[in-house]
Amino acid sequence: MPDVVRAALVQATWTGDTESMIEKHVQHAREAARQGARIIGFQEVFNAPYFCQVQEDEHYKWAEPVPDGPTVRRMQDVARETGMVVVVPVFEIASPGFYYNTAAVIDADGTVLGTYRKHHLPQLPGFWEKFYFKPGNLGWPVFDTAVGRVGVYICYDRHFPEGWRELGLAGAQLVYNPSATSRGLSSHLWQLEQPAAAVANEYFVAAINRVGTEEYGDNDFYGTSYFVDPRGQFVGDVASDKEEELLVRDLDFGVIDEVRRQWAFYRDRRPDAYEGLVRP
């Protein structure tokens, strides 16, 4: 595996329909590949609006099977075409009545390596996710990809340190955190939590947020997506808080080993003392 991985993420505005939204992301992926990216990730339920601003049965129409649905199949083609790993967050229907907020991880040859299902679901004004989704039940997988070991943690998950740690213990080098978070609700946490998680767990994080407002509510998604390194430092500039943007950054995975030797957080863990954390 290369020490330096050129990685990409997309923060996007909603186009109004799934077909054009997917095509827009295909074009971003091609541009990222043209710039030399080896991996790219998209925002939460990237091919749909953030319909969880309301609680309406009509929005089950956005759900599709994973990995055999049309969006993941299309992104398998993109992975094969560009030679990139692709992280694809979608609304999954697993079987009638079983719906999940999911991300598929596709390797650079188009193979679907597996999926992550969001564990923590908000049920708050503008974020009515328990109306649509069941809590994730696939654990905290870390995928061996063409660029290294990659994990996923979705949006509201980021407020819970346990999953970040599970991904680190499983050997993650880069964790994509696709999100849809609104200005004013938790924006002061946006540039705090993921850098803190990157430091505590000593890996890279790609934090992706939507941008703009959409027709199903007044949530103002504020973008400002970024990559952060295991020292908690932004890799390049943070994205715009108003405009769609493709970020491409070089991530030096060699820093992970340096930091783990320097700070030795994994060495000094005390799992024997933590049993109280999982008591009801």
Buried (B, 14 or more C-beta within 10 A) or exposed (E): EEEEBBBBBBBBBBBEEBEEBBEBBBEBBBBBBEEEBBBBBBBBBBBBBBBBBEEEEEBEEBBBBBBEBBBBBBBBEBBBEBEBBBBBBBBBBBEEEEBBBBBBBBBBEBBBBBBBBBBBBBEEEBBBBBBBBBEBEEEBBBBEBBBBBBBBBBBBBBEBBEBBBBBBBBEBBBBBBBBBBBBEBBBEEBBEBBBBBBBBBBBBBBBBBBBBBBEBBEBBBBBBBBBBBBBBEBBEEBBBBBEBBBBBBEBBBEBBEEBBEEBEBEEEEEEEEEEEEEEE
